[in-house]
Amino acid sequence: MYSFVAEKIVHWRHCHAPISKDHPHTFAYMNLFGDSIHNFIDGLIIGASYLASIPIGIATTLAVVFHEIPQEIGDFGVLLHGGFTKKKALLMNFITALTAVAGTIIALTVANMEGANPYILAFAVGTFVYIASTDLIPELHKSNVCEDFSRIAFGQLLFLILGIAVMFSLLLIG
C-alpha cells in the first residue's frame, strides 16, 4: 500500500514550464526521490541478506551492483534532460546513492530487535514486487506490436531466463 500511495503522490503534480538551468523540471526531482527510495531499499536488502548469511549477502551485493550501474547511468541522463548541469547531476546521483548506505545501517541496526529481519525482507521484496507488477511488466506488454510479437516475446523470455541464471550463479559463487 505504501508504494501505491507514494506513486499517486508523485503523479499528482507535473510542470508545463520550459526546461532551463534556472528551472529544472519536477520529473528530475521525482527521479531523485524515487532513486533515493530505491537505493534505500537496496540497502535494506543488502543488510538483511548479510544477516541471513555471508554468501547470500555477497550474492545480493553483486546483484545490486549489476543493476545499479546501468540504472545510475540512466538516472544521470534523466537529470541532464531535466535541466541539471553535469556537475549537479553527478552530485545529486551520489547523494541519492548514499541512501543505500543508510538502508544498510538501518537493516543492521533494526536486526538486533528480535524477529525484525523477516519484516525488513518482506518490506523490501514487497516493494520490488509492486514495481515489477505495476510498472515493469506492463511496459513489456506495451512493446509487443503484432508484427514483431514473436521476436520481442522471445527476447524478453531469453533475458528473463538469463537474469534468473545470473542470480542462481551468484548464489553458487557465494
Backbone as numpy.savetxt, mean C-alpha at the origin, in Angstrom:
# Nx Ny Nz CAx CAy CAz Cx Cy Cz
-14.74 -1.56 8.05 -15.56 -0.37 8.05 -14.69 0.89 8.05
-13.58 0.86 8.80 -12.72 2.03 8.88 -12.18 2.41 7.50
-11.87 1.42 6.65 -11.37 1.71 5.31 -12.45 2.35 4.45
-13.68 1.85 4.58 -14.80 2.41 3.82 -15.02 3.87 4.19
-15.03 4.17 5.48 -15.24 5.54 5.95 -14.11 6.45 5.47
-12.88 5.99 5.59 -11.73 6.80 5.13 -11.83 7.07 3.63
-12.22 6.06 2.86 -12.34 6.23 1.42 -13.44 7.23 1.07
-14.54 7.20 1.78 -15.62 8.16 1.53 -15.19 9.59 1.86
-14.42 9.75 2.92 -13.92 11.08 3.28 -12.98 11.60 2.21
-12.11 10.74 1.70 -11.15 11.14 0.67 -11.87 11.56 -0.62
-12.92 10.85 -0.99 -13.65 11.17 -2.22 -14.63 12.33 -2.06
-14.76 12.85 -0.88 -15.76 13.87 -0.59 -15.44 15.19 -1.27
-14.18 15.59 -1.32 -13.82 16.90 -1.85 -12.71 16.76 -2.87
-12.87 17.47 -3.97 -11.81 17.57 -4.95 -11.80 18.99 -5.53
-10.72 19.34 -6.19 -10.49 20.73 -6.60 -10.52 20.85 -8.12
-11.05 21.99 -8.61 -11.12 22.23 -10.05 -10.18 23.33 -10.51
-9.43 23.95 -9.58 -8.49 25.02 -9.94 -7.30 24.41 -10.68
-6.68 25.19 -11.59 -5.53 24.65 -12.32 -4.34 24.36 -11.39
-3.54 23.39 -11.79 -2.36 23.02 -11.02 -1.30 24.10 -11.22
-0.65 24.50 -10.14 0.50 25.41 -10.22 1.42 25.10 -9.04
2.61 25.72 -9.05 3.54 25.50 -7.94 2.97 26.02 -6.63
2.16 27.08 -6.73 1.54 27.65 -5.54 0.27 26.92 -5.13
-0.28 26.11 -6.06 -1.54 25.43 -5.79 -1.47 23.98 -6.28
-0.78 23.10 -5.52 -0.83 21.68 -5.88 -2.24 21.15 -5.67
-2.64 20.21 -6.48 -3.99 19.66 -6.36 -4.14 18.78 -5.14
-5.36 18.73 -4.66 -5.61 17.97 -3.44 -5.39 16.48 -3.63
-5.47 15.98 -4.89 -5.23 14.55 -5.07 -3.80 14.20 -4.67
-2.87 15.14 -4.81 -1.49 14.88 -4.39 -1.44 14.73 -2.87
-2.16 15.57 -2.16 -2.21 15.46 -0.70 -2.95 14.20 -0.27
-3.99 13.85 -0.98 -4.72 12.61 -0.68 -3.83 11.40 -0.92
-2.98 11.48 -1.95 -2.03 10.41 -2.21 -1.05 10.27 -1.05
-0.59 11.40 -0.52 0.31 11.36 0.64 -0.39 10.76 1.85
-1.63 11.15 2.06 -2.40 10.61 3.18 -2.58 9.09 3.03
-3.02 8.68 1.85 -3.22 7.25 1.60 -1.93 6.46 1.71
-0.83 7.03 1.19 0.46 6.36 1.26 0.93 6.24 2.70
0.66 7.26 3.51 1.02 7.20 4.93 0.29 6.06 5.63
-1.00 5.95 5.37 -1.78 4.85 5.98 -1.26 3.51 5.49
-1.03 3.42 4.19 -0.52 2.18 3.59 0.82 1.78 4.22
1.74 2.74 4.33 3.05 2.44 4.90 2.94 2.09 6.38
2.05 2.76 7.09 1.84 2.45 8.51 1.38 1.00 8.66
0.45 0.59 7.82 -0.05 -0.79 7.88 1.05 -1.78 7.48
1.87 -1.39 6.48 3.04 -2.23 6.16 3.90 -2.43 7.40
4.12 -1.35 8.14 4.91 -1.43 9.37 4.28 -2.35 10.40
2.95 -2.24 10.55 2.24 -3.15 11.47 2.47 -4.60 11.07
2.35 -4.87 9.78 2.51 -6.24 9.29 3.94 -6.72 9.52
4.91 -5.87 9.24 6.31 -6.26 9.45 6.55 -6.57 10.93
6.12 -5.67 11.81 6.32 -5.90 13.24 5.63 -7.17 13.71
4.39 -7.35 13.31 3.63 -8.53 13.75 4.22 -9.81 13.18
4.75 -9.75 11.97 5.31 -10.97 11.37 6.61 -11.38 12.06
7.42 -10.42 12.50 8.62 -10.78 13.27 8.25 -11.39 14.61
7.13 -10.95 15.16 6.68 -11.55 16.42 6.23 -13.00 16.22
5.71 -13.28 15.03 5.29 -14.66 14.74 6.52 -15.55 14.62
7.51 -15.13 13.82 8.79 -15.84 13.70 9.74 -15.00 12.85
11.02 -15.22 13.05 12.03 -14.47 12.30 11.94 -14.77 10.79
11.81 -16.05 10.37 11.70 -16.30 8.93 10.47 -15.63 8.29
9.34 -15.64 8.99 8.16 -14.95 8.46 8.40 -13.45 8.41
9.09 -12.92 9.40 9.42 -11.50 9.40 10.30 -11.11 8.23
11.30 -11.94 7.95 12.20 -11.66 6.81 11.42 -11.74 5.50
10.60 -12.78 5.35 9.80 -12.92 4.13 8.86 -11.73 3.96
8.24 -11.31 5.03 7.31 -10.17 4.97 8.05 -8.89 4.61
9.21 -8.68 5.23 10.00 -7.48 4.93 10.40 -7.45 3.46
10.85 -8.58 2.92 11.21 -8.64 1.50 10.00 -8.38 0.60
8.86 -8.95 0.97 7.65 -8.72 0.18 7.27 -7.25 0.17
7.36 -6.60 1.33 7.04 -5.18 1.42 8.02 -4.37 0.57
9.31 -4.69 0.65 10.30 -3.98 -0.16 10.00 -4.15 -1.65
9.66 -5.37 -2.07 9.37 -5.63 -3.48 8.19 -4.80 -3.99
7.18 -4.61 -3.17 6.03 -3.84 -3.67 6.19 -2.35 -3.40
6.99 -1.96 -2.42 7.15 -0.53 -2.12 7.96 0.22 -3.17
8.97 -0.41 -3.73 9.82 0.30 -4.70 9.01 0.82 -5.88
8.27 -0.03 -6.60 7.49 0.54 -7.71 6.37 1.47 -7.24
5.80 1.18 -6.07 4.72 2.03 -5.58 5.22 3.43 -5.26
6.40 3.54 -4.64 6.94 4.85 -4.31 7.36 5.61 -5.56
7.82 4.92 -6.57 8.13 5.58 -7.85 6.84 6.16 -8.44
5.77 5.38 -8.38 4.47 5.86 -8.85 3.97 7.04 -8.04
4.13 6.96 -6.73 3.73 8.07 -5.86 4.50 9.35 -6.20
5.77 9.20 -6.49 6.60 10.35 -6.87 6.04 11.00 -8.13
5.66 10.18 -9.11 5.05 10.70 -10.33 3.73 11.41 -10.06
2.92 10.84 -9.19 1.65 11.47 -8.83 1.89 12.84 -8.19
2.87 12.92 -7.31 3.17 14.19 -6.65 3.68 15.23 -7.65
4.52 14.80 -8.59 4.99 15.73 -9.63 3.82 16.22 -10.47
2.94 15.31 -10.86 1.76 15.68 -11.65 0.83 16.59 -10.86
0.81 16.42 -9.55 -0.04 17.24 -8.69 0.52 18.62 -8.41
1.72 18.92 -8.91 2.26 20.26 -8.76 3.42 20.40 -7.80
3.88 19.30 -7.20 5.01 19.36 -6.28 6.31 19.50 -7.07
7.30 20.18 -6.50 8.63 20.20 -7.10 9.27 18.84 -6.84
10.34 18.52 -7.58 11.02 17.24 -7.37 11.54 17.12 -5.94
12.12 18.20 -5.43 12.67 18.18 -4.08 11.57 17.95 -3.04
10.46 18.67 -3.18 9.36 18.52 -2.23 8.72 17.13 -2.35
8.60 16.61 -3.56 8.02 15.29 -3.75 8.88 14.22 -3.09
10.21 14.32 -3.25 11.10 13.36 -2.59 11.00 13.46 -1.07
11.00 14.68 -0.56 10.91 14.88 0.88 9.60 14.32 1.43
8.50 14.63 0.78 7.20 14.16 1.27 7.09 12.64 1.16
7.65 12.06 0.10 7.65 10.60 -0.03 8.46 9.97 1.11
9.58 10.60 1.45 10.40 10.09 2.56 9.64 10.18 3.88
8.98 11.30 4.11 8.23 11.47 5.35 7.12 10.43 5.47
6.40 10.18 4.36 5.34 9.17 4.42 5.92 7.78 4.63
7.14 7.53 4.14 7.77 6.22 4.34 8.09 5.99 5.81
8.32 7.06 6.55 8.62 6.93 7.98 7.43 6.39 8.78
6.23 6.48 8.23 5.08 5.94 8.95 5.17 4.42 9.06
5.94 3.77 8.15 6.17 2.33 8.27 6.97 2.02 9.53
7.93 2.88 9.82 8.72 2.71 11.05 7.80 2.86 12.26
6.93 3.86 12.22 5.98 4.07 13.33 5.08 2.84 13.49
4.60 2.29 12.38 3.75 1.10 12.45 4.47 -0.09 13.06
5.74 -0.26 12.69 6.52 -1.36 13.25 6.72 -1.17 14.75
7.05 0.05 15.15 7.26 0.32 16.58 5.98 0.07 17.36
4.86 0.51 16.83 3.58 0.29 17.52 3.26 -1.20 17.60
3.48 -1.93 16.50 3.21 -3.37 16.52 4.06 -4.06 17.57
5.33 -3.71 17.65 6.22 -4.35 18.62 5.88 -3.93 20.05
5.42 -2.69 20.22 5.05 -2.21 21.55 3.74 -2.83 22.01
2.75 -2.81 21.15 1.42 -3.34 21.51 1.48 -4.85 21.70
2.44 -5.49 21.04 2.55 -6.94 21.13 2.84 -7.40 22.55
3.39 -6.51 23.37 3.63 -6.88 24.77 2.33 -7.07 25.53
1.25 -6.52 25.00 -0.06 -6.73 25.61 -0.51 -8.14 25.26
-1.04 -8.84 26.18 -1.46 -10.23 25.99 -2.48 -10.35 24.86
-2.16 -11.16 23.85 -3.09 -11.47 22.77 -3.31 -10.38 21.75
-2.45 -9.36 21.67 -2.67 -8.25 20.75 -2.27 -8.58 19.31
-1.29 -9.48 19.14 -0.76 -9.76 17.80 -1.84 -10.20 16.80
-2.75 -11.09 17.15 -3.79 -11.47 16.19 -4.66 -10.27 15.74
-4.89 -9.34 16.65 -5.70 -8.17 16.29 -4.95 -7.23 15.34
-3.66 -7.09 15.56 -2.84 -6.27 14.66 -2.86 -6.89 13.27
-2.63 -8.20 13.19 -2.64 -8.88 11.90 -4.01 -8.79 11.24
-5.07 -8.98 12.02 -6.43 -8.91 11.45 -6.71 -7.52 10.89
-6.33 -6.48 11.59 -6.52 -5.11 11.12 -5.77 -4.89 9.80
-4.50 -5.28 9.77 -3.68 -5.05 8.58 -4.19 -5.88 7.39
-4.43 -7.14 7.61 -4.91 -8.00 6.53 -6.28 -7.56 6.05
-7.17 -7.20 6.98 -8.50 -6.72 6.59 -8.43 -5.49 5.72
-7.52 -4.59 6.03 -7.36 -3.38 5.22 -6.91 -3.74 3.81
-5.93 -4.63 3.70 -5.44 -5.00 2.37 -6.47 -5.81 1.58
-7.25 -6.64 2.25 -8.32 -7.36 1.56 -9.37 -6.36 1.04
-9.69 -5.36 1.85 -10.63 -4.32 1.42 -10.11 -3.60 0.17
-8.86 -3.20 0.20 -8.27 -2.50 -0.95 -8.31 -3.39 -2.19
-7.91 -4.64 -2.03 -7.90 -5.56 -3.17 -9.30 -5.77 -3.73
-10.28 -5.95 -2.85 -11.63 -6.27 -3.33 -12.40 -5.06 -3.85
-12.11 -3.88 -3.35 -12.88 -2.71 -3.79 -12.18 -1.86 -4.83
-10.86 -1.92 -4.89 -10.12 -1.07 -5.83 -9.36 -1.85 -6.89
-8.59 -2.84 -6.49 -7.72 -3.52 -7.43 -8.45 -4.48 -8.36
-9.25 -5.36 -7.81 -9.95 -6.35 -8.64 -10.92 -5.67 -9.62
-11.70 -4.66 -9.20 -12.54 -3.98 -10.19 -11.74 -3.34 -11.32
-10.54 -2.84 -11.03 -9.69 -2.27 -12.08 -9.25 -3.35 -13.06
-8.97 -4.54 -12.57 -8.60 -5.64 -13.46 -9.75 -5.98 -14.41
-10.97 -5.91 -13.92 -12.12 -6.21 -14.77 -12.39 -5.11 -15.79
-12.07 -3.87 -15.47 -12.30 -2.77 -16.41 -11.47 -2.91 -17.67
-10.27 -3.48 -17.55 -9.37 -3.55 -18.70 -9.71 -4.69 -19.65
-10.68 -5.50 -19.33 -11.02 -6.65 -20.16 -11.95 -6.27 -21.30
-11.40 -5.64 -22.34 -12.19 -5.34 -23.53 -12.36 -6.62 -24.32
-13.45 -6.72 -25.05 -13.82 -7.97 -25.70 -12.74 -8.54 -26.62
-12.09 -7.67 -27.42 -11.12 -8.16 -28.41 -9.91 -8.80 -27.75
-9.48 -8.24 -26.63 -8.25 -8.71 -26.00 -8.51 -9.48 -24.70
-9.73 -9.92 -24.49 -10.07 -10.53 -23.21 -9.18 -11.71 -22.87
-9.01 -12.64 -23.79 -8.23 -13.85 -23.50 -6.79 -13.51 -23.16
-6.18 -12.63 -23.94 -4.78 -12.25 -23.72 -4.61 -11.53 -22.39
-5.49 -10.59 -22.11 -5.41 -9.81 -20.87 -5.69 -10.70 -19.66
-6.72 -11.53 -19.75 -7.07 -12.42 -18.63 -5.93 -13.40 -18.36
-5.33 -13.93 -19.43 -4.21 -14.86 -19.25 -3.03 -14.16 -18.58
-2.73 -12.95 -19.00 -1.64 -12.18 -18.40 -1.91 -11.88 -16.93
-3.14 -11.51 -16.61 -3.49 -11.24 -15.21 -3.35 -12.49 -14.36
-3.83 -13.61 -14.87 -3.72 -14.87 -14.14 -2.26 -15.28 -13.98
-1.47 -15.11 -15.02 -0.06 -15.46 -14.97 0.67 -14.65 -13.89
0.41 -13.34 -13.86 1.07 -12.51 -12.85 0.55 -12.77 -11.44
-0.71 -13.15 -11.32 -1.24 -13.53 -10.01 -0.53 -14.78 -9.50
-0.38 -15.78 -10.37 0.32 -17.01 -10.00 1.79 -16.71 -9.69
2.42 -15.85 -10.48 3.80 -15.47 -10.23 3.95 -14.80 -8.87
3.02 -13.92 -8.50 3.05 -13.27 -7.19 2.93 -14.26 -6.07
2.03 -15.23 -6.23 1.88 -16.27 -5.21 3.15 -17.10 -5.11
3.75 -17.41 -6.24 4.99 -18.20 -6.24 6.13 -17.43 -5.56
6.22 -16.13 -5.80 7.25 -15.32 -5.14 7.04 -15.33 -3.63
5.79 -15.13 -3.19 5.51 -15.13 -1.75 5.84 -16.50 -1.13
5.50 -17.57 -1.83 5.80 -18.90 -1.31 7.30 -19.11 -1.24
8.04 -18.67 -2.26 9.50 -18.85 -2.25 10.13 -18.01 -1.13
9.57 -16.85 -0.82 10.09 -16.06 0.30 9.96 -16.81 1.62
8.85 -17.52 1.78 8.67 -18.32 3.01 9.67 -19.48 3.07
10.01 -20.04 1.91 10.97 -21.13 1.88 12.39 -20.65 2.16
12.70 -19.44 1.71 14.02 -18.86 1.95 14.23 -18.63 3.43
13.18 -18.06 4.10 13.30 -17.71 5.53 13.33 -18.93 6.33
